[in-house]
Structure formats: structure tokens, C-alpha cells
Amino acid sequence: MAPSYPEQNSSFDSSGLLRANFSPRTLFNNIMTGVAFILAAMAVIPLFAVLIYVTFQGITSISPSVFIELPPPPMVEGGGFGNAILGTIIMVGIAALISVPFGVMASIYLTEFSGGKISRWVRFSTNILSGVPSIIAGVFAYAAVVLTFTALGWGSYSPIAGGIALAVLMLPIIVRTTDEALQLVPKDVRQAALGLGATKFQMVWGVVLPAAVPAIVTGTTLGVARAAGETAPLLFTALFSQFWPQFWPPDAFLQPTASLAVLVYNFAIVPFQNQQELAWAASLILVLLVLITSIITRYVTSRKA
């Protein structure tokens, strides 16, 4: 016998299912959504303001010559900052070669091998180091590297000293981002790898690190972006030069080297219009380098993920 169901009430009032636009809960939700949107827009406005202002000021001075020529003397038209671009790449590269391996290895030790007390102290020290002003890193590199090179007769200011100073600034960023990325890898993945007979080294190298690569690359990009825009450490370590970096003989490499950040600082405070225009152009190139690096990294890591 088929079950019988009560007849549906055709006069059911569905108005109670409609959203009440003026109820206290709906009004509060709409207000907070609007506030969140406004605050998000206010957080983005400074970025667009900087980009627009630097673009308008520097785009008129951008030409192929600025990438291949040397800085001009005062009141002489033309010239460029090719040596500063090359010097920036060299010093940031040296800093990355130092800080990335140390930062990743330190994070692996903190996450996979260290005890509770040691890891807490190392993380606390990393947080302290990330808040140290950049000029302190420059003074440290000056005392530890520049004065040491001078005492040994190896020169004084050099891109190596500048790279070490920038590495000090990059290191805490890489350690923190890599540490957080490794902690986000599920423990079940580690246990599964160990259960299949992998050693702890194989588990870290073959399972944990590949899963955390996107976040590690992002942290490295953040470190590179900060290092590329630092001026104070390079004033104490690499100084500045009007010439191209020399790689041979070896002692020629241990000489003052130009960088974009120091060029902007030097040319922005002089009263000569031609050098001020180059300072704006160098500022635009520096911002674009950081922006393009970040975009490429986001694209690569998103495809990797």
C-alpha cells in the first residue's frame, strides 16, 4: 500500500524566506562589508600612488642609453646608470647565495630536528634580527668585513661587503617564511614517507621541501626585494663608483661598486637637474625590477602549486 502524505498547503507564506534588507543583522553585515572594502582600498592606494608618481617623474628620462652608459657629471646631458644596475644585481646575488642556503637549512633544523627550547630561542632571535634597522647591519658589515679586508690589504669597500650586509637583512625573512612553510606541511605526509621506509633526510628532501617550495620562493623574493632597495648598508660597505664593476684581476673586484639605491640617494640630494632626472629614472627601474620579480615569482609558484 503506497504511503500517504499530507497535502501541501498551497497558501504557504514564503515572504519569511526573503532577505530583510533593513533588519539589524543585514544592515550590520552590509556596513562591515563596506568598511572592509574601504580599508582594503586605503591599503592599496599608497602602492598605486608611489607607482604613478615615480612613473610620471621617471618615464621621461628612460631611454636605451640609461642602461648602457655611465653616470654623467653635473650639468652634462645624457649618461645613464648601467654600472649601478650591474652592481645591484651582483650584490643582491651575493646576498642570495649566502642567505638562501643558510636560511633554508636553519628552517629545516628548526622544524624537523631541533628541540623545543632551542627552536624557541632561534625563532626569537630571528624575530629580533628582522626588526634591526638596516643601518645597523651596515655598521656590522663595515666592522666585520670592510675593516678586516683593510687590515689584510685586500682593499676596503667592495661588493662582497655589500652582499654580506644585504644577506644579514635577507636572512631573517627567509628563515621565517621557510619555517612557516615547512610547518604547514601536514604531519601525515611525513609519517607516510617514513612508513614507506624513507629516511628522515629522504623525507625532508623528497617530500617536505617540494611541498613548501612556493612559499620558500615567495620568501626569497621578499628578501631580494628588501635587499635591492636598501641604501644605508651599502653606504658603509660598497660605497659608490662612477665606473663599471671589474672582475679581473681579482683585486679589482674588491673596489667600491655602484648600486641603484645609492645612486638615487646621491643624485636626489644634488642641485643639478640632469642628475635628479636620472635619480627618478633609477627609482622607476628599481621599482619595476622588484615588481616584475614579484609577478614572475607569483606566476611560477602558482603553476608549481
matplotlib code that plots the C-alpha trace (Angstrom):
import matplotlib.pyplot as plt

x = [0.0, 1.5, 2.3, 0.1, 1.5, -0.3, -1.3, 0.9, -0.5, -0.8, -1.3, 2.2, 3.6, 7.1, 7.8, 9.5, 12.2, 13.1, 16.1, 15.1, 17.3, 16.7, 17.0, 19.7, 21.8, 21.7, 22.5, 25.4, 26.7, 26.5, 28.2, 31.1, 31.5, 31.7, 34.2, 36.4, 36.3, 37.2, 40.1, 41.4, 41.3, 43.2, 45.8, 46.3, 46.2, 49.8, 51.2, 49.4, 50.3, 54.0, 53.9, 52.1, 54.2, 57.5, 56.3, 55.4, 58.6, 61.0, 59.4, 60.6, 64.2, 64.1, 66.0, 68.2, 71.3, 70.5, 71.0, 74.4, 76.1, 77.8, 76.6, 77.3, 79.0, 76.9, 75.1, 76.0, 73.1, 72.9, 74.5, 72.9, 73.3, 74.3, 77.0, 74.5, 72.2, 75.0, 76.3, 72.9, 72.5, 76.0, 75.4, 71.9, 73.2, 76.0, 73.4, 71.1, 73.9, 74.7, 71.3, 69.2, 71.2, 71.7, 68.1, 66.6, 68.9, 68.2, 64.4, 64.8, 66.7, 64.1, 61.1, 62.5, 65.4, 65.5, 64.2, 61.5, 63.8, 66.4, 63.8, 62.1, 65.3, 66.3, 62.8, 63.0, 66.5, 65.2, 62.3, 64.7, 67.1, 64.2, 63.5, 67.1, 67.5, 69.3, 71.9, 73.0, 73.5, 75.7, 77.8, 78.2, 79.4, 81.7, 83.3, 83.4, 84.3, 85.5, 87.9, 89.1, 89.8, 91.6, 93.8, 94.6, 95.4, 92.5, 91.0, 88.2, 84.8, 83.6, 80.5, 81.4, 81.0, 77.8, 76.5, 77.2, 75.4, 72.3, 72.5, 72.1, 68.9, 67.6, 68.3, 65.5, 62.9, 63.9, 64.1, 60.7, 58.9, 60.6, 59.9, 56.2, 56.0, 57.5, 55.2, 52.2, 53.2, 50.8, 52.4, 50.5, 52.7, 55.9, 54.6, 53.5, 57.1, 58.7, 56.2, 57.3, 60.9, 62.3, 65.0, 64.4, 66.8, 64.9, 61.6, 62.7, 64.4, 61.9, 58.6, 58.6, 60.7, 58.9, 55.6, 57.0, 58.8, 56.2, 56.3, 60.1, 60.4, 58.0, 60.0, 63.2, 61.6, 60.6, 64.1, 65.5, 63.0, 64.1, 67.8, 67.6, 66.1, 68.4, 70.8, 72.2, 74.1, 75.7, 76.9, 79.1, 80.2, 80.1, 80.1, 79.7, 81.6, 81.3, 82.8, 81.8, 82.5, 85.7, 86.1, 89.7, 92.3, 90.8, 91.8, 89.9, 86.6, 87.4, 86.7, 83.8, 80.8, 77.7, 74.1, 70.8, 69.7, 72.9, 72.7, 69.2, 70.4, 73.4, 71.7, 68.4, 70.2, 72.3, 71.0, 71.8, 68.7, 70.3, 71.3, 68.0, 66.2, 68.5, 67.6, 63.9, 64.6, 66.7, 63.9, 61.4, 63.8, 64.3, 60.5, 59.9, 62.7, 61.0, 57.5, 58.5, 60.4, 57.4, 55.0, 57.2, 57.6, 53.9, 53.3, 55.9, 54.9, 51.2, 51.9, 54.1, 51.4]
y = [0.0, 3.3, 5.8, 8.8, 12.3, 15.2, 17.7, 20.7, 23.9, 26.0, 29.1, 28.9, 32.3, 32.4, 36.0, 34.9, 33.3, 36.6, 38.6, 41.5, 44.3, 46.5, 44.0, 44.8, 41.8, 42.6, 46.2, 45.3, 42.9, 45.5, 48.2, 45.9, 44.7, 48.4, 49.2, 46.2, 47.3, 50.9, 49.8, 47.4, 50.2, 52.5, 49.9, 49.7, 53.4, 54.1, 51.5, 52.9, 56.5, 55.6, 53.7, 56.5, 59.3, 57.6, 56.6, 60.2, 61.6, 58.9, 57.8, 60.9, 60.1, 56.5, 55.7, 52.9, 54.9, 54.8, 51.0, 51.0, 54.3, 55.6, 58.3, 61.8, 64.7, 67.7, 69.7, 67.3, 65.8, 62.1, 59.3, 56.5, 54.1, 50.8, 50.2, 50.7, 48.1, 45.6, 46.4, 45.9, 42.5, 41.5, 42.4, 41.0, 37.8, 37.5, 38.1, 35.5, 32.9, 33.5, 33.9, 31.4, 28.2, 29.3, 30.4, 27.2, 24.9, 26.8, 26.5, 22.7, 22.3, 24.3, 22.4, 18.8, 18.3, 20.9, 20.6, 22.9, 25.2, 25.6, 26.3, 28.9, 30.8, 30.7, 31.9, 34.7, 35.7, 35.7, 38.0, 40.3, 40.3, 41.1, 44.3, 45.6, 48.8, 48.3, 50.9, 48.6, 45.8, 48.2, 49.1, 45.5, 44.6, 47.6, 46.4, 42.7, 42.9, 46.2, 46.8, 43.2, 43.5, 46.7, 45.1, 42.2, 44.5, 43.3, 46.7, 48.2, 48.9, 46.1, 44.3, 41.4, 43.5, 45.0, 41.5, 40.3, 43.3, 42.6, 38.9, 39.9, 41.7, 38.9, 36.0, 36.6, 37.0, 33.7, 31.8, 33.0, 32.3, 28.9, 27.9, 28.7, 27.0, 23.8, 23.8, 24.0, 20.6, 18.0, 15.6, 12.8, 13.3, 13.0, 9.8, 8.3, 8.8, 7.4, 4.5, 3.6, 3.2, 6.6, 8.0, 11.4, 13.1, 11.5, 12.5, 16.2, 16.4, 14.5, 15.2, 18.2, 20.6, 20.2, 20.8, 24.1, 25.4, 28.0, 29.6, 29.4, 31.1, 33.8, 34.4, 34.6, 37.1, 39.3, 39.2, 40.1, 43.0, 44.4, 43.9, 45.6, 48.8, 49.2, 52.2, 52.6, 49.2, 49.9, 53.4, 51.6, 48.6, 49.2, 53.0, 54.1, 54.3, 56.1, 53.1, 49.6, 46.8, 45.0, 41.2, 40.7, 40.9, 39.6, 42.6, 44.8, 43.2, 44.4, 48.0, 50.4, 49.4, 51.4, 50.4, 51.8, 52.7, 54.6, 56.3, 57.5, 58.8, 60.6, 62.2, 63.1, 65.5, 67.4, 70.6, 69.5, 68.8, 66.2, 64.0, 64.5, 63.2, 60.2, 59.6, 59.5, 57.1, 54.9, 54.9, 53.7, 51.0, 49.8, 49.7, 47.8, 45.3, 44.5, 44.4, 42.2, 39.8, 39.5, 38.9, 36.3, 34.5, 34.5, 33.1, 30.4, 29.3, 29.2, 26.8, 24.8, 24.6]
z = [0.0, -1.1, 1.8, 2.0, 2.5, 3.8, 1.2, 0.8, 1.9, -1.2, 0.8, 2.4, 3.0, 1.5, 2.4, 5.6, 3.4, 1.7, 2.9, 5.0, 3.7, 6.7, 9.5, 12.1, 11.1, 7.4, 8.0, 10.2, 7.6, 4.8, 6.9, 7.8, 4.2, 3.1, 5.9, 4.9, 1.2, 2.1, 4.3, 1.6, -0.9, 1.5, 1.9, -1.8, -2.5, -1.3, -3.6, -6.6, -5.6, -5.4, -8.7, -10.5, -9.1, -9.8, -13.3, -14.2, -12.8, -14.3, -17.6, -19.4, -18.6, -19.6, -22.8, -24.1, -23.1, -19.3, -19.3, -21.0, -20.1, -17.0, -14.7, -16.1, -14.4, -13.3, -16.0, -18.7, -20.7, -21.4, -19.4, -17.5, -14.7, -16.3, -13.8, -10.9, -12.3, -12.7, -9.2, -7.7, -9.4, -8.2, -4.6, -4.4, -6.0, -3.4, -0.6, -2.0, -2.3, 1.3, 2.9, 1.0, 1.9, 5.5, 5.8, 4.4, 6.3, 9.6, 9.0, 8.3, 11.5, 13.4, 12.0, 11.7, 14.1, 16.9, 20.4, 21.9, 23.8, 21.0, 18.4, 20.6, 21.1, 17.5, 16.4, 19.0, 17.7, 14.2, 15.1, 16.8, 13.8, 11.4, 13.4, 13.4, 11.4, 8.1, 9.1, 12.0, 9.5, 7.5, 10.6, 11.5, 7.9, 8.0, 11.2, 10.4, 6.7, 5.5, 8.3, 8.1, 4.4, 5.0, 7.7, 5.4, 2.5, 0.3, -0.3, 1.7, 0.3, -2.1, -3.5, -1.2, 1.9, 0.4, -0.3, 3.2, 4.7, 2.5, 3.4, 7.1, 6.2, 4.0, 6.4, 8.9, 6.2, 4.5, 7.9, 9.0, 5.7, 5.2, 8.8, 8.5, 5.1, 6.5, 9.5, 7.1, 5.5, 7.1, 9.6, 7.9, 4.8, 6.9, 8.6, 5.3, 3.9, 7.0, 6.9, 3.4, 4.6, 3.8, 6.0, 7.6, 5.1, 2.2, 3.8, 4.1, 0.8, -1.3, 0.4, 2.7, 0.7, -2.6, -0.9, 0.6, -2.5, -3.5, 0.0, 0.1, -3.3, -2.2, 1.0, -1.0, -3.4, -0.4, 0.9, -2.6, -2.8, 0.5, -0.2, -3.6, -2.2, 0.8, 0.9, 4.3, 4.5, 1.1, 2.2, 4.8, 2.7, -1.1, -1.2, -4.9, -8.1, -11.4, -13.3, -14.3, -11.9, -12.7, -12.3, -13.3, -11.8, -8.5, -6.5, -9.0, -7.7, -4.2, -5.1, -4.4, -6.5, -7.7, -6.9, -7.8, -4.3, -3.6, -7.0, -6.2, -2.8, -4.2, -7.2, -5.4, -3.0, -5.6, -7.2, -10.7, -12.9, -15.1, -12.1, -10.4, -13.6, -13.6, -9.9, -10.8, -13.7, -11.5, -8.9, -11.6, -12.8, -9.2, -8.5, -11.8, -11.0, -7.7, -9.3, -12.2, -10.0, -7.7, -10.6, -12.2, -8.8, -8.2, -11.7, -11.3, -7.8, -8.7, -11.6, -9.3, -6.7]

ax = plt.figure().add_subplot(projection="3d")
ax.plot(x, y, z, "-o")
ax.set_aspect("equal")
plt.show()
